[in-house]
Amino acid sequence: MNRFSLDDLAAIIIARAGSTAEQSYTKSLLEAGPARAAKKLGEEAVETVIAAIEGDRTALIKESADVLYHLLVLLTSRGISFDEVMAELKDRTSRSGHTEKAARGD
């Protein structure tokens, strides 16, 4: 089975960045700037929380997909690659969550 991954999605977003806003929603978000992408991510995050609280499985799946997409668009708008985020996660998982959180000062 050929699985779709976040790497695949990140590559699609990069490819669509070279399109036009008339052809691509992704391009229109990127052209609107990081603030617009961040706002969309926030909206989708709230919708995801609501779906989770309401126990709406289908909505939670759909909203989660929206959050992941909009996060990757936001990262792209700021010149941050998905690989950079994954490297950070890899570094964090090399120690316990409590130790990692304490090191961040949260």
TIRO-2110 file (N, C-alpha, C; in Angstrom, 1 decimal):
// TIRO-2110
0.8, -1.2, 0.0, N, 1, A
0.0, 0.0, 0.0, CA, 1, A
0.9, 1.2, 0.0, C, 1, A
0.6, 2.2, -0.9, N, 2, A
1.4, 3.4, -1.0, CA, 2, A
0.7, 4.4, -0.1, C, 2, A
1.4, 4.8, 1.0, N, 3, A
0.8, 5.7, 2.0, CA, 3, A
1.1, 7.2, 1.6, C, 3, A
0.1, 8.0, 1.9, N, 4, A
0.3, 9.5, 1.7, CA, 4, A
0.9, 10.0, 3.1, C, 4, A
1.9, 10.8, 3.0, N, 5, A
2.6, 11.2, 4.2, CA, 5, A
2.6, 12.8, 4.3, C, 5, A
3.0, 13.3, 5.4, N, 6, A
3.2, 14.7, 5.6, CA, 6, A
4.3, 15.2, 4.7, C, 6, A
5.3, 14.4, 4.4, N, 7, A
6.3, 14.7, 3.5, CA, 7, A
5.7, 15.0, 2.1, C, 7, A
4.8, 14.1, 1.7, N, 8, A
4.1, 14.3, 0.4, CA, 8, A
3.3, 15.6, 0.4, C, 8, A
2.6, 15.9, 1.5, N, 9, A
1.8, 17.1, 1.6, CA, 9, A
2.8, 18.3, 1.5, C, 9, A
3.9, 18.3, 2.2, N, 10, A
4.8, 19.4, 2.2, CA, 10, A
5.3, 19.6, 0.8, C, 10, A
5.6, 18.6, 0.0, N, 11, A
6.1, 18.7, -1.3, CA, 11, A
5.0, 19.3, -2.2, C, 11, A
3.8, 18.9, -2.0, N, 12, A
2.7, 19.5, -2.8, CA, 12, A
2.5, 21.0, -2.6, C, 12, A
2.7, 21.4, -1.3, N, 13, A
2.6, 22.8, -1.0, CA, 13, A
3.7, 23.6, -1.6, C, 13, A
4.9, 23.0, -1.6, N, 14, A
6.0, 23.7, -2.3, CA, 14, A
5.8, 23.8, -3.8, C, 14, A
5.3, 22.8, -4.4, N, 15, A
5.0, 22.8, -5.8, CA, 15, A
3.9, 23.8, -6.1, C, 15, A
2.9, 23.9, -5.3, N, 16, A
1.8, 24.8, -5.6, CA, 16, A
2.2, 26.2, -5.3, C, 16, A
3.2, 26.4, -4.5, N, 17, A
3.7, 27.8, -4.3, CA, 17, A
4.2, 28.4, -5.6, C, 17, A
4.6, 27.6, -6.6, N, 18, A
5.0, 28.1, -7.9, CA, 18, A
3.9, 28.3, -8.9, C, 18, A
2.6, 28.1, -8.4, N, 19, A
1.5, 28.3, -9.3, CA, 19, A
1.0, 29.7, -9.2, C, 19, A
-0.2, 29.9, -9.6, N, 20, A
-0.8, 31.3, -9.5, CA, 20, A
-2.0, 31.2, -8.5, C, 20, A
-2.3, 32.3, -7.9, N, 21, A
-3.4, 32.3, -6.9, CA, 21, A
-4.7, 31.9, -7.5, C, 21, A
-4.9, 32.2, -8.8, N, 22, A
-6.1, 31.8, -9.4, CA, 22, A
-6.3, 30.3, -9.6, C, 22, A
-5.1, 29.7, -9.7, N, 23, A
-5.1, 28.2, -9.8, CA, 23, A
-5.0, 27.4, -8.5, C, 23, A
-4.5, 28.1, -7.5, N, 24, A
-4.2, 27.4, -6.3, CA, 24, A
-4.6, 28.1, -5.0, C, 24, A
-5.4, 27.5, -4.2, N, 25, A
-5.7, 28.0, -2.9, CA, 25, A
-4.4, 28.2, -2.0, C, 25, A
-3.5, 27.2, -2.1, N, 26, A
-2.2, 27.3, -1.4, CA, 26, A
-1.5, 28.6, -1.8, C, 26, A
-1.4, 28.8, -3.1, N, 27, A
-0.7, 30.0, -3.5, CA, 27, A
-1.4, 31.3, -3.0, C, 27, A
-2.7, 31.3, -3.0, N, 28, A
-3.4, 32.5, -2.5, CA, 28, A
-3.1, 32.7, -1.0, C, 28, A
-3.0, 31.7, -0.3, N, 29, A
-2.7, 31.8, 1.2, CA, 29, A
-1.2, 32.3, 1.3, C, 29, A
-0.3, 31.8, 0.5, N, 30, A
1.1, 32.2, 0.6, CA, 30, A
1.2, 33.7, 0.2, C, 30, A
0.5, 34.1, -0.9, N, 31, A
0.5, 35.5, -1.3, CA, 31, A
-0.1, 36.4, -0.3, C, 31, A
-1.0, 36.0, 0.5, N, 32, A
-1.6, 36.8, 1.5, CA, 32, A
-0.7, 37.0, 2.7, C, 32, A
0.3, 36.2, 2.8, N, 33, A
1.3, 36.4, 3.9, CA, 33, A
1.1, 35.5, 5.1, C, 33, A
2.2, 35.5, 5.9, N, 34, A
2.1, 34.6, 7.1, CA, 34, A
1.0, 34.9, 8.1, C, 34, A
0.6, 36.2, 8.2, N, 35, A
-0.5, 36.5, 9.1, CA, 35, A
-1.8, 35.8, 8.7, C, 35, A
-2.1, 35.8, 7.4, N, 36, A
-3.3, 35.1, 6.9, CA, 36, A
-3.2, 33.6, 7.1, C, 36, A
-2.0, 33.0, 6.8, N, 37, A
-1.8, 31.6, 7.1, CA, 37, A
-2.0, 31.3, 8.5, C, 37, A
-1.5, 32.1, 9.4, N, 38, A
-1.6, 31.9, 10.9, CA, 38, A
-3.0, 32.0, 11.3, C, 38, A
-3.7, 32.9, 10.8, N, 39, A
-5.2, 33.1, 11.1, CA, 39, A
-5.9, 31.8, 10.7, C, 39, A
-5.7, 31.3, 9.5, N, 40, A
-6.4, 30.1, 9.0, CA, 40, A
-6.0, 28.9, 9.9, C, 40, A
-4.8, 28.8, 10.3, N, 41, A
-4.4, 27.7, 11.2, CA, 41, A
-5.1, 27.8, 12.5, C, 41, A
-5.2, 29.0, 13.1, N, 42, A
-5.9, 29.2, 14.3, CA, 42, A
-7.4, 28.8, 14.2, C, 42, A
-8.0, 29.2, 13.1, N, 43, A
-9.4, 28.9, 12.9, CA, 43, A
-9.6, 27.4, 12.8, C, 43, A
-8.7, 26.7, 12.1, N, 44, A
-8.8, 25.3, 12.0, CA, 44, A
-8.6, 24.6, 13.3, C, 44, A
-7.6, 25.1, 14.1, N, 45, A
-7.3, 24.5, 15.4, CA, 45, A
-8.6, 24.6, 16.3, C, 45, A
-9.3, 25.7, 16.3, N, 46, A
-10.5, 25.9, 17.1, CA, 46, A
-11.5, 24.9, 16.6, C, 46, A
-11.7, 24.7, 15.3, N, 47, A
-12.7, 23.8, 14.8, CA, 47, A
-12.3, 22.3, 15.2, C, 47, A
-11.0, 22.1, 15.2, N, 48, A
-10.5, 20.7, 15.6, CA, 48, A
-10.9, 20.5, 17.1, C, 48, A
-10.6, 21.4, 17.9, N, 49, A
-11.0, 21.3, 19.4, CA, 49, A
-12.5, 21.1, 19.6, C, 49, A
-13.3, 21.8, 18.9, N, 50, A
-14.7, 21.7, 19.0, CA, 50, A
-15.2, 20.3, 18.6, C, 50, A
-14.6, 19.8, 17.5, N, 51, A
-15.0, 18.5, 17.0, CA, 51, A
-14.5, 17.4, 18.0, C, 51, A
-13.4, 17.6, 18.6, N, 52, A
-12.9, 16.6, 19.7, CA, 52, A
-13.8, 16.7, 20.9, C, 52, A
-14.2, 17.9, 21.3, N, 53, A
-15.0, 18.0, 22.5, CA, 53, A
-16.4, 17.4, 22.3, C, 53, A
-16.9, 17.6, 21.1, N, 54, A
-18.2, 17.1, 20.7, CA, 54, A
-18.2, 15.6, 20.4, C, 54, A
-17.1, 15.0, 20.2, N, 55, A
-17.0, 13.6, 19.9, CA, 55, A
-17.4, 13.3, 18.5, C, 55, A
-17.2, 14.2, 17.6, N, 56, A
-17.6, 14.0, 16.2, CA, 56, A
-16.4, 13.5, 15.5, C, 56, A
-16.3, 12.2, 15.4, N, 57, A
-15.1, 11.5, 14.8, CA, 57, A
-14.8, 12.0, 13.4, C, 57, A
-15.9, 12.0, 12.5, N, 58, A
-15.7, 12.4, 11.1, CA, 58, A
-15.2, 13.9, 11.0, C, 58, A
-15.8, 14.8, 11.8, N, 59, A
-15.4, 16.2, 11.8, CA, 59, A
-13.9, 16.3, 12.3, C, 59, A
-13.6, 15.5, 13.4, N, 60, A
-12.2, 15.6, 13.9, CA, 60, A
-11.2, 15.1, 12.9, C, 60, A
-11.5, 14.1, 12.1, N, 61, A
-10.6, 13.7, 11.1, CA, 61, A
-10.4, 14.8, 10.0, C, 61, A
-11.5, 15.4, 9.6, N, 62, A
-11.4, 16.4, 8.6, CA, 62, A
-10.7, 17.7, 9.1, C, 62, A
-11.1, 18.1, 10.3, N, 63, A
-10.4, 19.3, 10.8, CA, 63, A
-9.0, 19.1, 11.1, C, 63, A
-8.6, 17.9, 11.5, N, 64, A
-7.2, 17.6, 11.8, CA, 64, A
-6.4, 17.7, 10.5, C, 64, A
-7.0, 17.2, 9.4, N, 65, A
-6.3, 17.3, 8.1, CA, 65, A
-6.2, 18.8, 7.7, C, 65, A
-7.2, 19.6, 8.0, N, 66, A
-7.1, 21.1, 7.8, CA, 66, A
-6.0, 21.7, 8.6, C, 66, A
-5.8, 21.3, 9.9, N, 67, A
-4.8, 21.8, 10.7, CA, 67, A
-3.4, 21.5, 10.2, C, 67, A
-3.2, 20.3, 9.8, N, 68, A
-1.9, 19.9, 9.3, CA, 68, A
-1.6, 20.6, 8.0, C, 68, A
-2.5, 20.7, 7.1, N, 69, A
-2.3, 21.5, 5.9, CA, 69, A
-2.0, 22.9, 6.1, C, 69, A
-2.8, 23.6, 7.0, N, 70, A
-2.5, 25.0, 7.2, CA, 70, A
-1.2, 25.2, 8.0, C, 70, A
-0.9, 24.3, 8.9, N, 71, A
0.4, 24.4, 9.6, CA, 71, A
1.6, 24.4, 8.5, C, 71, A
1.5, 23.5, 7.6, N, 72, A
2.6, 23.4, 6.6, CA, 72, A
2.6, 24.6, 5.7, C, 72, A
1.5, 25.2, 5.4, N, 73, A
1.4, 26.4, 4.6, CA, 73, A
2.1, 27.5, 5.4, C, 73, A
1.7, 27.6, 6.7, N, 74, A
2.3, 28.7, 7.5, CA, 74, A
3.8, 28.5, 7.6, C, 74, A
4.3, 27.3, 7.8, N, 75, A
5.7, 27.1, 7.9, CA, 75, A
6.4, 27.5, 6.6, C, 75, A
5.8, 27.1, 5.4, N, 76, A
6.3, 27.5, 4.1, CA, 76, A
6.4, 29.0, 4.0, C, 76, A
5.3, 29.7, 4.5, N, 77, A
5.3, 31.1, 4.3, CA, 77, A
6.4, 31.8, 5.1, C, 77, A
6.9, 31.1, 6.1, N, 78, A
8.0, 31.7, 7.0, CA, 78, A
9.4, 31.1, 6.6, C, 78, A
9.4, 30.3, 5.5, N, 79, A
10.7, 29.7, 5.1, CA, 79, A
11.2, 28.6, 6.0, C, 79, A
10.3, 27.9, 6.6, N, 80, A
10.7, 26.8, 7.5, CA, 80, A
10.2, 25.5, 6.9, C, 80, A
11.2, 24.6, 6.7, N, 81, A
10.8, 23.3, 6.1, CA, 81, A
10.2, 22.3, 7.1, C, 81, A
9.5, 21.4, 6.6, N, 82, A
8.9, 20.4, 7.4, CA, 82, A
10.0, 19.5, 8.0, C, 82, A
11.1, 19.4, 7.3, N, 83, A
12.3, 18.6, 7.8, CA, 83, A
12.9, 19.3, 9.0, C, 83, A
12.9, 20.6, 9.1, N, 84, A
13.4, 21.3, 10.3, CA, 84, A
12.5, 21.0, 11.5, C, 84, A
11.2, 20.9, 11.3, N, 85, A
10.3, 20.6, 12.4, CA, 85, A
10.5, 19.2, 12.8, C, 85, A
10.6, 18.3, 11.9, N, 86, A
10.8, 16.9, 12.2, CA, 86, A
12.1, 16.7, 12.9, C, 86, A
13.1, 17.4, 12.6, N, 87, A
14.4, 17.3, 13.3, CA, 87, A
14.3, 17.7, 14.7, C, 87, A
13.5, 18.8, 14.9, N, 88, A
13.2, 19.2, 16.3, CA, 88, A
12.5, 18.1, 17.1, C, 88, A
11.5, 17.5, 16.5, N, 89, A
10.7, 16.5, 17.1, CA, 89, A
11.6, 15.3, 17.4, C, 89, A
12.5, 14.9, 16.5, N, 90, A
13.5, 13.8, 16.7, CA, 90, A
14.4, 14.1, 17.9, C, 90, A
14.8, 15.4, 18.0, N, 91, A
15.7, 15.8, 19.1, CA, 91, A
14.9, 15.7, 20.4, C, 91, A
13.7, 16.1, 20.4, N, 92, A
12.9, 16.1, 21.6, CA, 92, A
12.6, 14.6, 22.1, C, 92, A
12.4, 13.7, 21.1, N, 93, A
12.0, 12.4, 21.5, CA, 93, A
13.2, 11.6, 22.0, C, 93, A
14.4, 12.2, 21.9, N, 94, A
15.6, 11.5, 22.4, CA, 94, A
15.7, 11.5, 23.9, C, 94, A
14.8, 12.2, 24.6, N, 95, A
14.7, 12.3, 26.0, CA, 95, A
13.2, 12.3, 26.5, C, 95, A
13.0, 12.1, 27.7, N, 96, A
11.6, 12.0, 28.2, CA, 96, A
10.9, 13.3, 28.0, C, 96, A
9.6, 13.2, 27.9, N, 97, A
8.8, 14.4, 27.8, CA, 97, A
8.9, 15.4, 28.9, C, 97, A
9.0, 14.8, 30.1, N, 98, A
9.2, 15.7, 31.3, CA, 98, A
10.5, 16.4, 31.3, C, 98, A
11.6, 15.7, 30.9, N, 99, A
12.9, 16.3, 30.8, CA, 99, A
12.9, 17.4, 29.7, C, 99, A
12.3, 17.0, 28.6, N, 100, A
12.3, 18.0, 27.5, CA, 100, A
11.6, 19.2, 27.8, C, 100, A
10.4, 19.1, 28.4, N, 101, A
9.6, 20.2, 28.8, CA, 101, A
10.3, 21.1, 29.8, C, 101, A
11.0, 20.5, 30.8, N, 102, A
11.7, 21.3, 31.8, CA, 102, A
12.8, 22.1, 31.1, C, 102, A
13.5, 21.5, 30.1, N, 103, A
14.6, 22.2, 29.4, CA, 103, A
14.1, 23.4, 28.7, C, 103, A
12.8, 23.3, 28.2, N, 104, A
12.2, 24.5, 27.5, CA, 104, A
11.8, 25.6, 28.4, C, 104, A
11.6, 25.2, 29.7, N, 105, A
11.2, 26.3, 30.7, CA, 105, A
9.7, 26.5, 30.6, C, 105, A
8.9, 25.6, 30.1, N, 106, A
7.5, 25.8, 30.0, CA, 106, A
6.8, 25.5, 31.3, C, 106, A
END
